Amino acid sequence: MSVEALSQDRILQIANSFPATRHTLLQLGTLLKDPSVYLGRIIVPLRRDPALVARLIRSANSVVYAQAEPVASVEDAVSLMGYQEVHRMVGFALLDHFSEGGLPTYGISSKQLRENSLFTGLLMEELAAGAGEDPRNCYTIGLLRSIGKVALDKLACNPQIQIGEVPDRIEETGVAEWERSVFGFTNTEAAAIILKAWRFPSEVVVAISDHYAPEGHHMPLTHLLHLAAGIANMLGHGLPGESDYWHDSEEIYRKSGLDPTEASPIIDHALSSFNRLLQTVC
């Protein structure tokens, strides 16, 4: 069996061991596309995950919301926080699960992975309006863009799996080239395998699969993710081996559907949301 075939099979085994929170994130994203969706429908998928319910209630009682009376039910938590914030928190809960312990094969700490994924997701969400894209879909894309790295790292840490030699420095060749030499394919290809199996929309799969090198691709979400990941890197929340992939050019903005002269306040707002959300989950 080839390295790639073995890895694809193992990647799906690893991906299917991830928590069911991924299903809740997908369901919420679908529900929130309906502007008239009511509270009862939002609560249904949340109630299937008691740990998530407890987390939402705890967040609603954080200093960020500063309620005179403690919040005791998930209904009250959702009403207080709002649907958009709940969607963000569900995503962060999933992120917490798969970032636990970091990615030692990549030299990425759990803090680095959480902050890069969260900030990229929030940048995508904020940039979505100007690009004419769905903000919740964009947030999910940014949040999950490194899911392939998570699976490949677990693969590398399994002593029963034989992989290629792990180079000492990812920075020498770039992370995608490094991954191909070790695993036989890249984290973005692994992400596509996982997200297809999880039945995420095709635009989510394609945006993540192609975002390192969007040239020649015509889907705006691919360029938007390239742009958001590059901005996160520029502001100190990048990941090892990716810096050389990002190009902050007028063409990238244009293909994303954005005006570069209007980007600065959007980025500032995403950074403010990032800092506030960290407060609610710490």
PAZAPA-4460 file (N, C-alpha, C; in steps of 0.05 Angstrom, whole numbers, plus 32768, in hexadecimal, padded with zeros to 4 digits):
% residues 282
    n_x    n_y    n_z   ca_x   ca_y   ca_z    c_x    c_y    c_z   seq   type   mol
   8011   7FE8   8000   8000   8000   8000   8012   8019   8000     1      M     A
   800A   802D   7FF1   801B   8045   7FEF   8017   8056   8008     2      S     A
   802B   8068   800D   8029   807A   8024   800F   808A   8023     3      V     A
   8008   8094   800B   7FF0   80A5   8009   7FD7   8095   800F     4      E     A
   7FD4   807D   8005   7FBC   806D   800A   7FBA   8066   8027     5      A     A
   7FD0   805E   8033   7FD0   8058   8050   7FC8   8071   8060     6      L     A
   7FD3   8088   8059   7FCE   80A0   8067   7FB1   80A9   8065     7      S     A
   7FA5   80A7   804D   7F89   80AE   804A   7F77   809E   805C     8      Q     A
   7F7C   8084   805D   7F6C   8072   806E   7F70   807A   808B     9      D     A
   7F89   807F   8093   7F8E   8086   80AF   7F83   80A2   80B6    10      R     A
   7F85   80B4   80A3   7F7A   80CF   80A7   7F5C   80CE   80AD    11      I     A
   7F4E   80BE   809F   7F31   80BC   80A3   7F2B   80B0   80BE    12      L     A
   7F3B   809C   80C7   7F38   8091   80E1   7F3C   80A6   80F7    13      Q     A
   7F51   80B6   80F3   7F57   80CB   8107   7F41   80E0   8107    14      I     A
   7F39   80E8   80EF   7F24   80FD   80EC   7F0A   80F4   80F9    15      A     A
   7F03   80DB   80F6   7EEA   80D1   8101   7EEB   80CE   811F    16      N     A
   7F03   80D0   812B   7F05   80CF   8148   7F02   80EB   8155    17      S     A
   7F01   8100   8144   7EFE   811B   814E   7EE2   811E   815A    18      F     A
   7EDE   8131   816C   7EC4   8133   817A   7EAD   813B   8168    19      P     A
   7E95   8134   8171   7E7D   8139   8161   7E76   8156   815F    20      A     A
   7E85   8167   816C   7E81   8184   816A   7E82   818E   814D    21      T     A
   7E91   817F   813C   7E92   8186   811F   7E77   8185   8112    22      R     A
   7E66   8172   811B   7E4B   8170   8110   7E3A   8188   8118    23      H     A
   7E3E   8190   8131   7E2F   81A7   813C   7E36   81C0   812C    24      T     A
   7E50   81C4   8127   7E59   81DB   8118   7E4D   81DC   80FC    25      L     A
   7E4D   81C5   80EF   7E41   81C3   80D4   7E23   81C8   80D5    26      L     A
   7E15   81BD   80E8   7DF8   81C1   80EA   7DF1   81DE   80F0    27      Q     A
   7E00   81EA   8102   7DFB   8206   8108   7DFF   8218   80F0    28      L     A
   7E15   8213   80E2   7E1A   8223   80CA   7E04   8221   80B6    29      G     A
   7DF8   8209   80B3   7DE2   8205   80A1   7DC9   8214   80AB    30      T     A
   7DC3   8211   80C5   7DAB   821E   80D0   7DAC   823C   80CF    31      L     A
   7DC4   8247   80D3   7DC7   8264   80D4   7DC6   8272   80B9    32      L     A
   7DC5   8262   80A4   7DC1   826D   8089   7DA5   8277   8086    33      K     A
   7D93   826E   8097   7D77   8277   8097   7D75   828E   80AB    34      D     A
   7D71   82A7   80A2   7D70   82BE   80B4   7D58   82BD   80C7    35      P     A
   7D44   82AC   80C2   7D2C   82AB   80D3   7D2E   8293   80E6    36      S     A
   7D44   8285   80E8   7D47   826E   80F9   7D41   8276   8116    37      V     A
   7D33   8265   8125   7D2B   826C   8140   7D3C   825C   8154    38      Y     A
   7D3B   8266   816D   7D4C   825C   8183   7D4A   823E   8186    39      L     A
   7D31   8233   8186   7D2D   8217   818A   7D3D   8205   8177    40      G     A
   7D3F   820D   815E   7D4E   81FD   814B   7D6C   81FF   8150    41      R     A
   7D75   8215   8159   7D92   8219   815F   7D9A   8207   8177    42      I     A
   7D87   8205   818B   7D8D   81F6   81A3   7D90   81D8   819E    43      I     A
   7D81   81CD   818B   7D80   81B0   8187   7D9C   81A4   8183    44      V     A
   7DAC   81AD   8170   7DC7   81A1   816D   7DD9   81A6   8184    45      P     A
   7DD5   81BD   8192   7DE7   81C3   81A9   7DE2   81AF   81C0    46      L     A
   7DC9   81A8   81C4   7DC2   8196   81DB   7DCE   817A   81D8    47      R     A
   7DD6   8173   81C0   7DE1   8158   81BD   7DFD   8156   81C8    48      R     A
   7E09   816C   81D0   7E25   816D   81DA   7E25   817B   81F6    49      D     A
   7E21   816C   820B   7E20   8178   8226   7E39   8188   822D    50      P     A
   7E51   817F   8224   7E69   818F   822A   7E68   81AA   821C    51      A     A
   7E5D   81AA   8204   7E5B   81C4   81F5   7E47   81D6   8203    52      L     A
   7E30   81CB   820C   7E1C   81DB   821B   7E29   81E8   8233    53      V     A
   7E38   81D8   8242   7E45   81E2   825B   7E59   81F8   8253    54      A     A
   7E66   81F5   823D   7E7A   8209   8235   7E6C   8224   822D    55      R     A
   7E55   8222   821F   7E47   823A   8217   7E3C   8249   8230    56      L     A
   7E32   8239   8243   7E28   8246   825B   7E3E   8253   826B    57      I     A
   7E55   8246   826C   7E6D   8252   827A   7E76   826B   826C    58      R     A
   7E76   826B   8251   7E7E   8283   8242   7E6A   829A   8246    59      S     A
   7E50   8293   8247   7E3C   82A8   824B   7E3F   82B5   8267    60      A     A
   7E4A   82A6   827A   7E4F   82B1   8295   7E6A   82BE   8298    61      N     A
   7E79   82C1   8282   7E94   82CD   8284   7E91   82EB   8287    62      S     A
   7EA8   82F8   828D   7EA8   8315   8292   7EA1   8325   8279    63      V     A
   7EA3   8318   8262   7E9D   8327   8249   7E80   832F   8249    64      V     A
   7E6E   831E   8254   7E51   8324   8253   7E47   8331   826D    65      Y     A
   7E55   832C   8283   7E50   833A   829C   7E32   833C   82A3    66      A     A
   7E25   8325   82A6   7E09   8325   82AD   7E05   8327   82CC    67      Q     A
   7DF0   8335   82D4   7DEA   8338   82F0   7DE2   831D   82FC    68      A     A
   7DD2   830D   82EC   7DCA   82F3   82F5   7DD8   82DE   82E4    69      E     A
   7DE1   82C8   82F1   7DEF   82B3   82E2   7DDD   82A6   82CD    70      P     A
   7DE9   829F   82B6   7DDB   8291   82A1   7DDC   8273   82A8    71      V     A
   7DC5   8266   82A7   7DC3   824A   82B0   7DBA   8237   829A    72      A     A
   7DB0   8240   8284   7DA6   822F   826F   7DB3   8235   8254    73      S     A
   7DB3   8221   8243   7DBF   8226   8228   7DAD   8239   8218    74      V     A
   7D93   8239   821D   7D81   824C   820F   7D89   8269   8216    75      E     A
   7D8D   826E   8230   7D95   8289   8238   7DB1   8290   822E    76      D     A
   7DC3   827D   822D   7DDE   8282   8223   7DDD   828A   8206    77      A     A
   7DCE   827C   81F6   7DCC   8282   81D9   7DBE   829C   81D5    78      V     A
   7DA9   82A2   81E4   7D9B   82BC   81E2   7DAE   82D3   81E9    79      S     A
   7DBE   82CF   81FD   7DD0   82E4   8206   7DE7   82E9   81F2    80      L     A
   7DF3   82D3   81E9   7E0B   82D5   81D8   7E04   82DB   81BB    81      M     A
   7DED   82D2   81B2   7DE6   82D6   8196   7DEF   82BE   8185    82      G     A
   7DE1   82B9   816F   7DE7   82A2   815E   7E03   82A2   8153    83      Y     A
   7E0C   82BA   814A   7E26   82BB   813E   7E3C   82B4   8152    84      Q     A
   7E39   82BE   816A   7E4D   82B8   817F   7E4D   829B   8187    85      E     A
   7E35   828F   8187   7E33   8273   818E   7E40   8262   8178    86      V     A
   7E3C   8269   815F   7E49   825B   8149   7E68   825D   814C    87      H     A
   7E71   8274   8154   7E8E   8278   8159   7E98   8266   816F    88      R     A
   7E88   8265   8185   7E90   8255   819C   7E90   8237   8196    89      M     A
   7E7D   822E   8186   7E7D   8212   817F   7E96   820B   816F    90      V     A
   7E9D   821D   815C   7EB6   8219   814D   7ECE   8219   815F    91      G     A
   7ECF   822A   8173   7EE6   822C   8185   7EE7   8212   8196    92      F     A
   7ED0   8207   819E   7ED0   81EE   81AD   7EDC   81D8   819D    93      A     A
   7ED5   81D6   8183   7EE1   81C2   8172   7EFF   81C7   816F    94      L     A
   7F06   81E0   816C   7F23   81E7   816A   7F32   81DF   8183    95      L     A
   7F26   81E3   819A   7F33   81DB   81B3   7F39   81BD   81B4    96      D     A
   7F27   81AD   81A9   7F2B   8190   81A9   7F42   8188   8198    97      H     A
   7F43   8192   817F   7F58   8188   816E   7F72   8197   8170    98      F     A
   7F73   81AD   8180   7F8D   81BA   8185   7F9A   81B1   819F    99      S     A
   7F8C   81A0   81AF   7F97   8197   81C8   7FB2   8189   81C4   100      E     A
   7FC6   8192   81D2   7FE1   8186   81D0   7FF1   8192   81B9   101      G     A
   7FE5   81A3   81A9   7FF4   81AF   8193   7FFA   819B   817D   102      G     A
   800D   81A2   816B   8015   8191   8155   8034   818E   8157   103      L     A
   803D   817B   8168   805A   8179   816D   806B   8173   8154   104      P     A
   8060   8164   8141   806F   815F   8128   8074   8178   8119   105      T     A
   8063   818B   811B   8066   81A5   810D   8073   81BA   811E   106      Y     A
   8077   81B4   8137   8082   81C9   8149   806E   81DF   814F   107      G     A
   8054   81D8   8150   803F   81EC   8154   8032   81E6   816F   108      I     A
   8031   81FA   8181   8025   81F6   819B   8006   81F8   8198   109      S     A
   7FF8   81EE   81AD   7FDB   81EF   81AC   7FD1   820C   81AB   110      S     A
   7FE0   821E   81B8   7FD8   823B   81B8   7FDB   8246   819C   111      K     A
   7FF2   8240   818F   7FF6   824A   8173   7FE0   8240   8161   112      Q     A
   7FD9   8227   8163   7FC5   821B   8151   7FA9   8228   8156   113      L     A
   7FA2   822A   8170   7F88   8236   8176   7F86   8252   816C   114      R     A
   7F9B   8262   8172   7F9A   827F   816B   7F9A   8283   814D   115      E     A
   7FAB   8273   813F   7FAB   8276   8122   7F90   826F   8115   116      N     A
   7F85   8259   811E   7F6C   824F   8113   7F55   8263   811A   117      S     A
   7F54   826C   8133   7F3F   827E   813B   7F41   8299   812D   118      L     A
   7F59   82A4   812C   7F5C   82BE   811F   7F57   82BD   8101   119      F     A
   7F60   82A8   80F4   7F5A   82A4   80D8   7F3C   82A2   80D3   120      T     A
   7F2F   8293   80E4   7F12   8290   80E2   7F03   82AB   80E5   121      G     A
   7F0C   82BA   80F9   7EFF   82D4   80FE   7F05   82E8   80E7   122      L     A
   7F1D   82E7   80DD   7F24   82F8   80C5   7F12   82F1   80AE   123      L     A
   7F0F   82D7   80A9   7EFD   82CE   8093   7EE1   82D8   8098   124      M     A
   7ED7   82D5   80B0   7EBC   82DE   80B7   7EB8   82FC   80B1   125      E     A
   7ECC   830C   80BA   7ECA   8329   80B7   7ECD   8331   8099   126      E     A
   7EDE   8324   808B   7EE3   832A   806E   7ECC   8321   805D   127      L     A
   7EBC   830F   8067   7EA6   8302   8057   7E93   8317   804B   128      A     A
   7E8B   832A   805B   7E76   833D   8052   7E7F   834C   803A   129      A     A
   7E98   8357   803A   7EA2   8366   8024   7EA6   8354   800B   130      G     A
   7EAA   833A   8010   7EAE   8328   7FF9   7E94   831B   7FF0   131      A     A
   7E7E   8321   7FFD   7E64   8316   7FF5   7E62   82F9   7FFC   132      G     A
   7E6F   82EF   8011   7E6E   82D3   8019   7E5F   82D0   8034   133      E     A
   7E57   82B8   8039   7E4A   82B2   8052   7E5E   82B2   806A   134      D     A
   7E5A   82C3   807E   7E6E   82C5   8093   7E72   82AC   80A4   135      P     A
   7E5D   829D   80A9   7E60   8284   80B9   7E70   826F   80A9   136      R     A
   7E6A   826D   808F   7E79   825B   807E   7E97   8263   807E   137      N     A
   7E9C   827D   807C   7EB8   8287   807C   7EC6   8281   8096   138      C     A
   7EB8   8285   80AC   7EC4   8280   80C6   7ECC   8263   80C9   139      Y     A
   7EBA   8251   80C0   7EC0   8234   80C1   7ED9   822D   80B0   140      T     A
   7EDB   8239   8098   7EF1   8234   8087   7F0C   823C   8094   141      I     A
   7F0C   8254   80A0   7F24   825D   80AD   7F2B   824C   80C5   142      G     A
   7F17   8245   80D4   7F1B   8235   80ED   7F26   821A   80E7   143      L     A
   7F1D   820D   80D1   7F25   81F2   80CB   7F3B   81EF   80B7   144      L     A
   7F48   8205   80B0   7F5C   8203   809A   7F74   81F1   80A1   145      R     A
   7F79   81ED   80BB   7F90   81DD   80C3   7F88   81C1   80CD   146      S     A
   7F70   81B9   80C7   7F67   819E   80D1   7F78   8188   80C5   147      I     A
   7F82   818C   80AD   7F93   8178   80A0   7FAD   8175   80B0   148      G     A
   7FB8   818B   80BA   7FD0   8189   80CB   7FCB   8178   80E4   149      K     A
   7FB4   817C   80F0   7FAD   816D   8108   7FAE   814F   8103   150      V     A
   7FA2   8147   80ED   7FA1   812A   80E6   7FBD   8120   80DF   151      A     A
   7FCC   812F   80D0   7FE7   8126   80C9   7FFA   8124   80E1   152      L     A
   7FF6   8137   80F3   8007   8136   810C   8001   811D   811C   153      D     A
   7FE7   8117   811F   7FE0   80FE   812D   7FEB   80E6   811F   154      K     A
   7FEA   80E7   8105   7FF6   80D1   80F5   8013   80CE   80FB   155      L     A
   8022   80E4   80FB   803F   80E3   8100   8046   80DA   811C   156      A     A
   8034   80DF   812F   8039   80D8   814B   8032   80BB   8152   157      C     A
   8026   80AD   813F   801E   8091   8143   8036   807F   813C   158      N     A
   8041   8071   8150   8059   8061   814A   8054   8049   8138   159      P     A
   803A   8042   8133   8034   802C   8122   8033   8034   8104   160      Q     A
   8034   804E   80FF   8032   8058   80E4   804E   805F   80DA   161      I     A
   8055   8055   80C3   806E   805C   80B6   806B   8073   80A3   162      Q     A
   807A   8088   80A8   807A   80A0   8097   8096   80A6   808E   163      I     A
   8099   80B9   807C   80B3   80C2   8074   80C2   80D0   808A   164      G     A
   80DC   80D4   8086   80EC   80E2   809A   80E2   80FE   809E   165      E     A
   80E0   8107   80B8   80D6   8121   80BE   80EE   8135   80BE   166      V     A
   80EE   8148   80AC   8104   815C   80AC   8105   816C   80C5   167      P     A
   811D   8177   80CB   8120   8187   80E4   8112   81A1   80E2   168      D     A
   8110   81AD   80CA   8106   81C8   80C8   80F1   81CA   80B2   169      R     A
   80D9   81D0   80B9   80C3   81D4   80A6   80C9   81ED   8095   170      I     A
   80D5   8201   80A1   80DA   821A   8093   80EC   8218   807B   171      E     A
   80FC   8203   807A   810F   8201   8064   8102   81FD   8049   172      E     A
   80EC   81EF   8048   80DF   81E9   802E   80C2   81F4   802C   173      T     A
   80B6   81FB   8042   809A   8202   8043   808A   81E9   804C   174      G     A
   8075   81EE   805B   8067   81D8   8068   805B   81C4   8054   175      V     A
   8050   81CD   803E   8044   81BB   802B   8058   81A8   801E   176      A     A
   806F   81B3   8017   8085   81A2   800B   8090   818F   8020   177      E     A
   8092   8198   8039   809B   8187   804F   8088   8170   8053   178      W     A
   806E   8176   8053   805A   8161   8058   805A   814D   8041   179      E     A
   805E   8156   8029   805E   8143   8013   8075   8130   8015   180      R     A
   808C   813A   801E   80A4   8128   8021   80A0   8114   8038   181      S     A
   8090   811B   804C   808C   810A   8063   8074   80F7   8060   182      V     A
   805D   8103   8058   8044   80F4   8057   803B   80EB   803B   183      F     A
   8046   80F8   8027   803D   80F1   800C   8028   8105   8001   184      G     A
   801D   8116   8013   800B   812B   800A   800A   8140   8020   185      F     A
   7FFB   8156   801B   7FFC   816E   802C   7FE5   816F   803F   186      T     A
   7FE7   8182   8052   7FD1   8185   8066   7FB7   818F   8058   187      N     A
   7FBA   819F   8043   7FA2   81A8   8035   7F94   8192   8026   188      T     A
   7FA3   817F   801C   7F97   8167   8010   7F8A   8155   8025   189      E     A
   7F97   8153   803C   7F8C   8143   8052   7F72   8150   805C   190      A     A
   7F72   816B   805D   7F5A   8179   8066   7F43   8173   8053   191      A     A
   7F48   8173   8039   7F33   816D   8025   7F27   8151   802A   192      A     A
   7F38   813D   8030   7F2F   8122   8036   7F1C   8122   804E   193      I     A
   7F24   8131   8063   7F15   8131   807C   7EFA   8140   8078   194      I     A
   7EFB   8158   806C   7EE3   8168   806A   7ECF   815C   8056   195      L     A
   7ED8   814E   8042   7EC6   8140   8030   7EB8   8129   8040   196      K     A
   7EC7   811B   8050   7EBC   8105   8060   7EA8   8110   8075   197      A     A
   7EAD   8128   807F   7E9B   8134   8092   7E83   8141   8085   198      W     A
   7E82   8142   806B   7E6C   814D   805B   7E6A   816B   805E   199      R     A
   7E80   8179   8060   7E80   8196   805F   7E7B   819F   8042   200      F     A
   7E70   81B7   803F   7E6B   81C0   8023   7E84   81C0   8012   201      P     A
   7E80   81BC   7FF8   7E97   81BA   7FE6   7EA8   81D3   7FE5   202      S     A
   7E9B   81EB   7FE9   7EAB   8203   7FE9   7EBE   8205   8001   203      E     A
   7EB7   81F9   8017   7EC9   81F8   802E   7EE1   81E6   8028   204      V     A
   7EDB   81CF   801C   7EF1   81BC   8014   7F04   81C9   8001   205      V     A
   7EF9   81D6   7FEC   7F0A   81E1   7FD7   7F1A   81F9   7FE1   206      V     A
   7F0E   820A   7FF1   7F1C   8222   7FFB   7F35   821A   800B   207      A     A
   7F32   8206   801C   7F49   81FD   802C   7F5D   81EE   801B   208      I     A
   7F53   81DE   8009   7F65   81CD   7FF9   7F78   81DE   7FE8   209      S     A
   7F6F   81F5   7FDE   7F7E   8205   7FCB   7F8A   821F   7FD6   210      D     A
   7F87   8224   7FF0   7F8D   8240   7FF9   7FAB   8246   7FFA   211      H     A
   7FBD   8233   7FFB   7FD9   8239   7FFB   7FE2   8246   7FE0   212      Y     A
   7FD7   823C   7FCB   7FDE   8246   7FB0   7FC4   824B   7FA0   213      A     A
   7FB7   8262   7FA5   7F9D   8267   7F98   7F9F   826F   7F7B   214      P     A
   7FB7   8274   7F71   7FBA   827D   7F55   7FAE   8267   7F43   215      E     A
   7F9E   8271   7F30   7F92   825E   7F1D   7F77   8253   7F26   216      G     A
   7F70   8259   7F3F   7F56   8250   7F4A   7F43   8268   7F4A   217      H     A
   7F2A   8263   7F45   7F17   8279   7F40   7F02   827C   7F56   218      H     A
   7F03   826B   7F6B   7EF0   826E   7F80   7EF9   8283   7F94   219      M     A
   7EEA   8299   7F98   7EF2   82AE   7FAA   7EFA   82A5   7FC6   220      P     A
   7EEC   8291   7FD1   7EF2   8287   7FEC   7F0F   827D   7FEF   221      L     A
   7F1A   8272   7FDA   7F36   8269   7FDA   7F48   8280   7FDE   222      T     A
   7F44   8296   7FD0   7F54   82AE   7FD2   7F50   82BC   7FED   223      H     A
   7F37   82BB   7FF6   7F31   82C8   8010   7F3F   82BA   8027   224      L     A
   7F40   829F   8026   7F4E   8291   803B   7F6D   8296   8039   225      L     A
   7F77   8297   8021   7F93   829D   801D   7F99   82B9   802A   226      H     A
   7F88   82CC   8025   7F8C   82E7   802F   7F8A   82E7   804E   227      L     A
   7F76   82DA   8059   7F72   82DA   8076   7F89   82CC   8084   228      A     A
   7F93   82B5   807A   7FA9   82A7   8086   7FC3   82B8   8085   229      A     A
   7FC6   82C7   806F   7FDD   82D9   806C   7FDC   82F0   8080   230      G     A
   7FC4   82FB   8084   7FC1   8311   8097   7FC7   8307   80B4   231      I     A
   7FBC   82EF   80BA   7FC2   82E4   80D5   7FE0   82E0   80D9   232      A     A
   7FEE   82D7   80C4   800B   82D4   80C6   8019   82EF   80CA   233      N     A
   8010   8303   80BB   801C   831E   80BC   8018   832A   80D8   234      M     A
   8002   8323   80E6   7FFD   832F   8100   8007   831D   8117   235      L     A
   8018   830A   8111   8025   82FA   8126   8017   82E1   812E   236      G     A
   8004   82D8   811E   7FF5   82BF   8125   7FF8   82AA   810E   237      H     A
   8010   82AA   8102   8015   8296   80EC   801E   827C   80F7   238      G     A
   8021   8268   80E5   802A   824E   80EC   8044   8248   80DD   239      L     A
   8056   8237   80E8   8070   8231   80DC   806D   8226   80C0   240      P     A
   807F   822F   80AE   8081   8225   8093   806D   822F   8080   241      G     A
   805D   8244   8087   8049   824E   8075   804E   826A   806B   242      E     A
   8061   8279   8077   8064   8295   8071   8068   829B   8053   243      S     A
   8077   828A   8046   807D   828F   802A   8066   828B   8017   244      D     A
   8050   827F   8021   8039   827A   8010   8028   8293   800C   245      Y     A
   8029   82A5   801F   8015   82BB   8020   801E   82D3   800F   246      W     A
   800B   82DD   7FFF   8010   82F4   7FEE   7FF9   8308   7FF1   247      H     A
   7FFF   831F   7FFD   7FEB   8333   8002   7FEB   8347   7FEA   248      D     A
   7FDF   833E   7FD4   7FE0   834E   7FBB   7FC4   8358   7FB4   249      S     A
   7FC3   836C   7FA3   7FA9   8377   7F9A   7F99   8361   7F8B   250      E     A
   7FA7   8350   7F7D   7F9A   833A   7F6E   7F8B   8327   7F81   251      E     A
   7F98   8320   7F98   7F8C   830F   7FAB   7F73   831C   7FB7   252      I     A
   7F75   8336   7FBD   7F5D   8344   7FC7   7F47   8344   7FB1   253      Y     A
   7F4F   834A   7F99   7F3B   834C   7F83   7F2D   8331   7F7F   254      R     A
   7F3C   831B   7F7F   7F30   8301   7F7B   7F20   82F8   7F93   255      K     A
   7F26   8304   7FAB   7F16   82FE   7FC3   7EFC   830E   7FC3   256      S     A
   7EFA   8322   7FB1   7EE3   8333   7FB0   7EE4   834A   7FC3   257      G     A
   7EFD   8352   7FCC   7F01   8367   7FE0   7F10   837F   7FD4   258      L     A
   7F0B   8396   7FE1   7F19   83AE   7FDB   7F2F   83B1   7FF0   259      D     A
   7F49   83B0   7FE8   7F5F   83B1   7FFC   7F5F   83CB   800D   260      P     A
   7F53   83E1   8002   7F53   83FA   8011   7F3F   83F9   8028   261      T     A
   7F2E   83E5   8028   7F19   83E3   803E   7F20   83CD   8052   262      E     A
   7F38   83C1   804F   7F3E   83A9   805F   7F46   83B0   807C   263      A     A
   7F53   83C7   8080   7F5F   83CD   809A   7F4B   83CD   80B1   264      S     A
   7F34   83DB   80B0   7F20   83DA   80C6   7F14   83BE   80CA   265      P     A
   7F12   83AF   80B4   7F07   8393   80B6   7F1B   8382   80C6   266      I     A
   7F34   8385   80C0   7F49   8375   80CF   7F49   837E   80EC   267      I     A
   7F47   8397   80F2   7F47   83A1   810D   7F2F   8395   811D   268      D     A
   7F18   8394   8110   7F00   8389   811D   7F03   836B   8122   269      H     A
   7F10   835D   8110   7F15   8340   8114   7F28   833C   812B   270      A     A
   7F3C   834D   812E   7F4F   834B   8144   7F41   8351   815F   271      L     A
   7F2E   8364   815F   7F1F   836A   8177   7F0D   8352   817F   272      S     A
   7F00   8346   816B   7EEF   832E   8170   7F00   8317   817A   273      S     A
   7F18   8314   816F   7F2B   82FF   8177   7F32   8302   8195   274      F     A
   7F3A   831B   819D   7F42   831F   81B9   7F2A   831B   81CC   275      N     A
   7F12   8324   81C4   7EFB   8321   81D5   7EF3   8303   81D8   276      R     A
   7EF4   82F4   81C1   7EEC   82D8   81C3   7F00   82C8   81D4   277      L     A
   7F19   82CF   81D3   7F2D   82C2   81E4   7F26   82C6   8202   278      L     A
   7F1B   82DE   8208   7F13   82E3   8224   7EFC   82D1   822D   279      Q     A
   7EEA   82CB   821B   7ED2   82BB   8223   7ED9   829E   8227   280      T     A
   7EEF   8294   821B   7EF5   8278   821C   7F0D   8271   822F   281      V     A
   7F1A   8285   823A   7F31   8280   824B   7F28   827F   8268   282      C     A
***
